[in-house]
């Protein structure tokens, strides 16, 4: 597990350096996004801003697992780390209803895109593109400072 994590960090560092070199040689965010298979906004958000407060360790992986649980209809697992407000407001039935609406618009879930995380005040926000058979949705998970989930969004991409 630690070897995989080390390789992932090395790959991330290499990618960051490649993006920096591309920008230094005049490539646009759109060109970089096209090469990476994502939007220019996603590339800019991930690589274009000055480094802010560090993203807590493990939140990207936790967001991926949570969104995989959404796609697999595992509502109890999705709600496992919700804060009190989320638990009160987002029932398993509400999750199922929203996911059904998403699927009606973009079709069956196929795969995840490249996640990116950022700090927003006290929150850590992880965005994960969700590729579906007829479109894309942005899965967004907001983590509170204590690590609980304070927000879960499925946004049109």
N, C-alpha and C positions, 0 to 999 in steps of 0.2 A: 504494500500500500504506500509506504513512504517513497519507494522508487518511482512509482507512478506520479505521486505528488511532485517530486523533484523534477521529473521529466516535464510535467505540465508547467511548472514554474519556468524552467529553461525555455520551453517553447514560447511561453508568454513573453519572456524577456527578448527573445529573438524576434518575435513578431513586432514588439514595440520598437525595437531598433530599426527594423525594416521600414516601418511606417515613418519613423523620424527621418530616415534617409530619403524616403520617397518625397516627403514634404520639403526637405532641404533642396531637393533637385527640381522642385516646382510642380509636383503632381498635386492635383486637387483632391479634396475629400471625396468627391464623387468618383474619381478614378480609383482611388484606394478602396472605396466601398464596393465598386464593381469587381475588382480583383478578389476581394474577400467575400463576395456574395452577400453583401448587406447594404444598408442605406448609408448615404453620406452622413446623416444625422447620427446613426449608431456608431460609425467610426469616429466621428468628432467627439461624441460623448465619451467614448472609451479611451481615445488617445489624444484628443486635442486640448483638453483643459489642463491647467497646471495641477500638479498633485495637491489634493486636499487632504483632509484627515484620512488616515488609512481605513480601509474597509475591514471590518472584523473578520478574522479567519473563519472559514467554513460557511459563510452565509451564501455564497454563490452555490455551493454544493447543496445546501439545505433548500434553496429556492428551486433548484432543478428537481430534487426529490419531491418536493411539494407539488410542483406542476406536473410531474410524471404521475403522481397520485390523482391529480385532477383528471388527467387524460384517461386514467385507468378506472375512474369512477369510485375511488376508495375514499369516500367522504369522511369517515372517522379518522383516517390517517391524515387527510388534508387539515382537519380541525385540531389535530393533536397539540400544536404549539400556538394556537390562537390565544390572544390576550382575552381578558374577560369581556370587553366590549364586542370583539369579533365573535366570541362564543355565543353571546346573547343575541346578536343580530344575524349571524350567518349560520343558518341551520343546514343540516344535510339536504333537506328538501329544497332549500333555496339554492344551494350549490348545484344540485342536479338540474334545477330549472334553468339556471344561467348557462350551464354547460350545454344543455339541449338547445338553447337559443343560439349559442355560438356555433354549434355543429350544424344547425339549420342554415346558417349564413355562409360558412366556409367549408363545410364538409368534415369528413373524418380526419382526426389528428394523424399526422404522419411522422413528424420528427421535430426536434428542437434545433434552433439556430444558436449562434454564439452568444452566451450571456454576457452582460456587463453590469457592473455595480457602481454605485456612487453614494456619497453621503449627502443627506439633505437635513441639515440641523441635527436633531437627535436621532433621526431615522437613517437606516441603511436601506437603500432601494436597489433591488436586483431586477433587471429587465431581461426577459428571455423571449426571443421570437419563437412562436409556435407555428410551424408550417403544417398546413392542412391541405386536403386534396383540392380545394377550390379557392384558397386564399391564405392569408396569414393573420395571426392575432398576436399581440404583444402581451405576454404574461408578466405581470409586475407584482412582486412581493416586497412589502415594506416591513422591515424588522425594527422593533423598538430597541432601545439601548440595553434592555435586559435580555434580548434575544428572542422574545416572543413575537409572534406575527401580529402586526397592527394593521395590515392592509393586504388585500388580495384583489387584483384587478385583471380583467381580460379585456384588452383595448383593441379597437380596430387598428390595423397596421397600415 
